[in-house]
Amino acid sequence: MATPADDATAAGKPDNIADAIDAIEETYDFLLAYAAQGREPETADPMGVRLYLTRAVDGIDYLGAVKAAELGASEGSIADATEALLAVLRDDAMKARAAISFILAQQAIGSQMIDNLNASIHLRALLTDIFLLDETLGEREA
């Protein structure tokens, strides 16, 4: 039977924008469920929370390198506006990445720690940025 950790491992590093966004969104969904379990801090990782957090970092790193032209905004006001949004995303991503990296550096991770990460304004700002980006990408493809 597949576990959440198997799903995170199988996904690997993102190689496109959609995969990077999915990695972050899926990690957040997993973290919500993890936090709700009331798990005590543990050094073992039976649920795969470290794999998910690492996958989110990979997604953040990928998005941090994206340029407006890669999003279909190659010139004019849409390119300028897209680059401005990407600058905000990079700033929010850097802060969310720092919080995630801090959690990953801990010897033991538990539900309360993850719940505090979920509540972090930095993670929520990043999620809002990528929701907006994801929605506009869908509109451009339609």
Secondary structure per residue as TSV (DSSP state, phi and psi in degrees):
chain	resnum	aa	ss	phi	psi
A	1	M	-	360.0	130.8
A	2	A	-	-72.0	140.9
A	3	T	-	-107.5	165.7
A	4	P	H	-56.2	-35.5
A	5	A	H	-64.4	-37.7
A	6	D	H	-62.4	-41.4
A	7	D	H	-62.2	-42.9
A	8	A	H	-67.3	-40.9
A	9	T	H	-66.5	-42.3
A	10	A	H	-65.4	-29.1
A	11	A	H	-68.2	-33.7
A	12	G	-	65.9	-170.8
A	13	K	S	-75.7	143.9
A	14	P	-	-68.4	143.6
A	15	D	-	-122.8	11.0
A	16	N	S	-155.8	170.1
A	17	I	H	-60.8	-44.8
A	18	A	H	-60.6	-42.0
A	19	D	H	-65.5	-37.4
A	20	A	H	-64.5	-45.4
A	21	I	H	-62.9	-45.1
A	22	D	H	-59.8	-41.0
A	23	A	H	-59.2	-42.7
A	24	I	H	-71.6	-46.1
A	25	E	H	-64.8	-42.9
A	26	E	H	-66.5	-36.7
A	27	T	H	-63.2	-45.0
A	28	Y	H	-60.8	-43.7
A	29	D	H	-58.9	-44.4
A	30	F	H	-62.6	-42.7
A	31	L	H	-63.6	-36.5
A	32	L	H	-60.3	-45.8
A	33	A	H	-66.8	-40.5
A	34	Y	H	-61.5	-47.2
A	35	A	H	-61.2	-35.4
A	36	A	H	-69.8	-14.4
A	37	Q	T	-79.2	-14.4
A	38	G	T	66.1	35.3
A	39	R	-	-74.0	136.8
A	40	E	-	-71.4	155.9
A	41	P	-	-57.7	135.5
A	42	E	B	-142.4	144.6
A	43	T	S	-82.0	-32.1
A	44	A	S	-71.2	161.1
A	45	D	-	-129.7	63.4
A	46	P	T	-65.2	-25.6
A	47	M	T	-91.6	-12.9
A	48	G	-	83.1	24.5
A	49	V	H	-61.6	-36.8
A	50	R	H	-65.5	-36.9
A	51	L	H	-64.0	-43.3
A	52	Y	H	-64.1	-44.8
A	53	L	H	-62.0	-40.4
A	54	T	H	-64.5	-40.1
A	55	R	H	-63.3	-38.9
A	56	A	H	-63.3	-42.1
A	57	V	H	-60.1	-42.3
A	58	D	H	-60.9	-41.5
A	59	G	H	-65.3	-41.4
A	60	I	H	-62.5	-44.9
A	61	D	H	-61.4	-41.0
A	62	Y	H	-63.1	-48.8
A	63	L	H	-64.2	-30.4
A	64	G	H	-63.5	-20.4
A	65	A	T	-101.5	-1.6
A	66	V	-	-70.9	140.4
A	67	K	-	-110.3	157.0
A	68	A	G	-55.4	-39.4
A	69	A	G	-61.8	-32.0
A	70	E	G	-68.2	-17.4
A	71	L	G	-99.0	10.1
A	72	G	T	84.1	13.6
A	73	A	-	-114.3	82.5
A	74	S	-	-91.4	-19.6
A	75	E	S	-159.3	163.1
A	76	G	H	78.1	-161.6
A	77	S	H	-66.1	-32.3
A	78	I	H	-66.9	-36.3
A	79	A	H	-66.8	-42.6
A	80	D	H	-63.7	-45.0
A	81	A	H	-65.2	-39.8
A	82	T	H	-66.7	-42.1
A	83	E	H	-64.7	-36.5
A	84	A	H	-64.3	-43.1
A	85	L	H	-63.9	-40.7
A	86	L	H	-63.4	-33.3
A	87	A	H	-64.4	-41.9
A	88	V	H	-64.3	-44.8
A	89	L	H	-59.3	-44.4
A	90	R	H	-60.9	-41.8
A	91	D	H	-64.4	-47.7
A	92	D	H	-64.7	-38.0
A	93	A	H	-64.4	-41.5
A	94	M	H	-60.4	-41.6
A	95	K	H	-70.9	-43.2
A	96	A	H	-64.9	-39.7
A	97	R	H	-61.6	-41.0
A	98	A	H	-61.2	-43.1
A	99	A	H	-65.2	-43.4
A	100	I	H	-65.1	-43.6
A	101	S	H	-62.4	-36.2
A	102	F	H	-62.0	-43.8
A	103	I	H	-64.0	-45.0
A	104	L	H	-60.9	-29.2
A	105	A	T	-76.1	-12.5
A	106	Q	S	-74.4	144.5
A	107	Q	S	-67.0	-38.9
A	108	A	-	-128.1	141.9
A	109	I	B	-124.1	134.8
A	110	G	-	-134.3	177.4
A	111	S	H	-60.8	-40.5
A	112	Q	H	-63.6	-41.4
A	113	M	H	-61.8	-44.1
A	114	I	H	-68.6	-36.7
A	115	D	H	-61.7	-40.4
A	116	N	H	-66.3	-37.9
A	117	L	H	-63.7	-44.4
A	118	N	H	-58.1	-34.7
A	119	A	H	-81.8	-9.3
A	120	S	-	-59.2	128.9
A	121	I	H	-62.2	-27.9
A	122	H	H	-70.2	-43.0
A	123	L	H	-67.2	-41.0
A	124	R	H	-65.9	-37.4
A	125	A	H	-64.0	-43.1
A	126	L	H	-61.5	-45.4
A	127	L	H	-59.5	-43.1
A	128	T	H	-62.4	-41.9
A	129	D	H	-59.2	-46.3
A	130	I	H	-75.2	-29.7
A	131	F	H	-60.9	-44.6
A	132	L	H	-63.8	-46.7
A	133	L	H	-61.3	-46.2
A	134	D	H	-61.1	-41.6
A	135	E	H	-64.5	-42.6
A	136	T	H	-70.8	-32.2
A	137	L	H	-63.6	-41.1
A	138	G	H	-63.1	-38.7
A	139	E	H	-66.8	-39.3
A	140	R	H	-68.2	-32.8
A	141	E	H	-78.0	-23.2
A	142	A	-	-73.3	360.0
